[in-house]
Amino acid sequence: MPTTAEKRREFKRLHESGCFLIPNPWDVGTARFLQSMGCKALATTSAGFAWTRGRGDGAVGRDDVLAHIAELAAAVDVPMNADFENGYAHEPEGVAESVRLCVATGVAGLSIEDFTGDAAQALYDFDKAVARIKAARAAIDRAGGEVLLTGRSEGLIRGLPDLDEAIRRLKAYAAAGADCLYAPGISTREQIAAVVQAVAPKPVNLLVGGPIPLSVSDIAGLGVRRISTGGALARAAWGGFLRTAKLIVHDGSFKGFADAAPGAEIVKGLTG
């Protein structure tokens, strides 16, 4: 098992060139299976984890999230990035304290987003959003600076589809110390290229949460450094569960089990 420091160095190395997949498991089993498939890094999903606790995305408290992040980071040999939502605080000082606690879990990276949690006023105002990234950067630096910080601009998936504003924020987050930039919701070649060019040479994370007419090689060709899936893998798993459960409960049919994964294949992936 690599040390935490080795995982963190490897995570930073992955961001230096090329393009890599960073899919999002939601428990130890899915994390270990993705590792067995050759994934070089993984990331938590706030939504996927919340659903395992019977809650909606954003409804799990900081202590439970930190315990989950620590469990996943310790369960695999590859670097783990934390979907750390808005840092579980509004003010920069609170973000700094949360980031300090997250660094202690053993993660290789973490993201801080500018979504307030209130759909009526979805984003923190510009200056406060930048101050929150600065606070996260300072907290990481005080802890040794090894953890990679991703700055997220959430407007495009929070009812504010203004790409220019998203880019303005990403550039400011880069200047404030974010190592990687991320605007969930971009999906077209033009949008992706615009974001990559705007924050260059810093790396960009692309969220692919549904079917898009672009392959991994297409995305890499646009200059994206890493590709995450957010809650999409968890939703895909829930899709299979829901379809099969509905057939049983509503139709009295067990046909859905035809697509079930063999237990031996699951165990092989979990145990190597």
N, C-alpha and C positions, 0 to 999 in steps of 0.2 A: 504493500500500500504506500503510495507516494505521500510525502509529508504535505502539510497545508502550504508551506512555503513553495514547495515544488509545484503543486497544483496552481498556485497563483502565478508563478513564473511562466508555466506552460500556457495559462489563459492569456496572459499578455502577449506571448509569442504568437499565438493563434491570430491575434488582431493585427499583426504586423504586415501580413501579405496574404493573398488568396481569399478564399471564401469557405466558410465552414457552417455546417448545420449545428444548431443548438436547440434541439427539441425540448419540450417541457413535460416531464413526468409529474405525477401528482402523488406518488407514494414510493416506498422503497422498491417494491416489486417492479413498477414501470421504469424506475430509474436504472435498476440493474439490468433489465431487459434491453433498454436502449443502449446502455454501455456495451452489452454483449454483441450488439449489432455493429459496433465500431464507431459509435458517435464519440467525437473527440472532446465534447463539452456538453453540459446539460444546464437547464434553468428551471427553477420552480415556476409554477403557475398559481397565482392567487385564486383564480376562479376554480381551477381543477381541485385544489386543496379545499376550498370553501365547500364545494359540493360534497366532498367526502365527509364533511362535518354537518351536513344537512342545512347549509346556509348559502346565502347568495354571495357573489363576489363583493369584497369590501366589508363583509360583515363578521370577519374573524379578527379577534383582538391580537395585539402585538405579541403578547407572551406566547400564545399558541402558534403564531406564525414563526417566531424565532425558534421554538422547539422543533417545528417541522423543518425549517431550513437546516438546522444543526443535524437532524436525523438524516436528511438526504445527503448533505455534504460529507458525512461520515460513512455513508453506505456505499459510495462508489470511489473508483480510483481516478476518475476524470474531474476536471474543474466543474464546480457548481456555481451558477449565477443565481442571485436571489431577485425574484420579482417582489420588490419591497414597497410597492404601491406608492403612496405619497409620503412615506417615512413615518406614518402613524403619528403625525403631528402637523400642525399648521405653521407654527412659528419656526424660524431657522434654528433657534436653540433646541427646540424639541426634536427637529430632524437630526441635528448633530448627535444628540443622545441616543436616538434610535439607531443611527448608523454605527455608533460605537458598539452597541449591543450586537448588531448584525455582523460586524467584522469579527466579533468574538465567537461566532458560530462556526467559523472555518471556511466560509465561502471564499470563492476566488473573485467574485464580482457582485455588484448590486446595482439596481436601477432606482432612480427617484423620479416620479412623475409630477406634473403640474396640475393634475386633477384635484379639485378641492373635496370631492365627495358629494357635492351639492349640485345637482343638475341645473338648478336655477341660475347658478353662477359657477359654471363648470371649471374655469381656470383661475388660478391665483393671478393677481395682477402682475404685470411684467417684472417690475422691480423686485417684488417679493419672491416671485418664482426664481429669479436669478440668485437672490440672497440665499434661498434654500439650497441651491446647488453649491454655492460657495461654502455653506455650512457643512454640507455633506463632504465636500472635498477636504475641508480643514479637519474634520473628524477622522477621515481616512489617513491623512498625512500624520496626524498625531499618533495614530496607531501603527505607523511604519510605512504607509503609502503603498503597500503591496496590492491592495484590493482595487480592481478596476471599476470605475464609476461610469454608469450610463445615465445620460440625461434624456428624459422622455417628454415630448410635447404631445399632449393628449387631445388637442382640439378637434382633429379630424375624425375621431371616433366618439366625440362627446357633443355632437350637434353643432360644431363650429368649423365647417369645412373651408377654412381659409389657409391655403398652402403657403402663401407669402408670410402670414403670421407664424405659422409653424416653423418655417425656415428662420425667421427672425429670432424666434426663441431658441432654436437649436444652436444657432451661431453664438448667441449670448451664453448658452449653457457650456458650449465648448470653451469660450473665453473664460468662463467662471471655473473651469477645471474638470469638466466632464471628459472622460477618455474616449467614450463612444456615444453616438447620437442615435435617436430612435423616435420616429413619428408614426405610431400605429395608425393604419388607415390608408397609407399610400399603397398603390397597387399597379398603376400603369407605368409603362416604360418612361414616359415623360416625367411623372411625379418622382419616380425613384431616381432618375438621372439628375433631376433638379436638386434633390436633397443631398445626394452624394457629392455633387459639384460644389454646393454651397458650403459644406462643412469640411471639405478636403483640406488637409490630408487625414483628418481624423476619420476613423471607421464608422460605418453606419450599420445598424441592425434593421433588418426588414422582417416584419411580421407577416406570415402567410397563414391566415386563419380560415381559408376556404379555397375552392378550386379557382385558380387563375391561369390564364393562357401563357404562363411563363414557366420554364423549367429551372432547375437549380443552375444549370450552365448559363441560361439566359440571364438570370439574376446576377450571377458572378460576373458576366460580361458587362453589366451595367455599373460595376464597381462596388457592389455591396460586399461587406466583409463577413457578415454572419446572418443566418436565416433562422428565426425562431417561429414557433407554432402557437404560442400562447395557450389558451384553453382548448384549442381545436382537437388535439389528440384525445383529451378527456371527453369532449363533446362527441367525438366519433365512437368512443367506447360506450358512452351513455346512449348513443343512437342504437347500437346493437342491442343493448340491454332493454331499451324501451320497446323496440320493434318485437323482440322475442317475448317480453312480458305481456305486451298487448295481445299477441297471438294466443298466448295461453289463457289469459284472463277473459278476453272478449270473444275469442273464437273457439276456445277449447282445443287449440292446435299446438303441437310441439315442433312444427316444421322449422321454427327459428333456430333450433339447436343444430341444424345442418351446417351452419356457418361457424359454430363454436370452435375455438382453437383447441387442439389436442392437449391434454394435460401434460403429456411427456414433452411437448415442444415448449410449453411454458416453463416447466421445471428446468429444462436444458438451458434456456436463456437466463434463468435466475441464478443458476449455480455454475454455469460455464462448463 
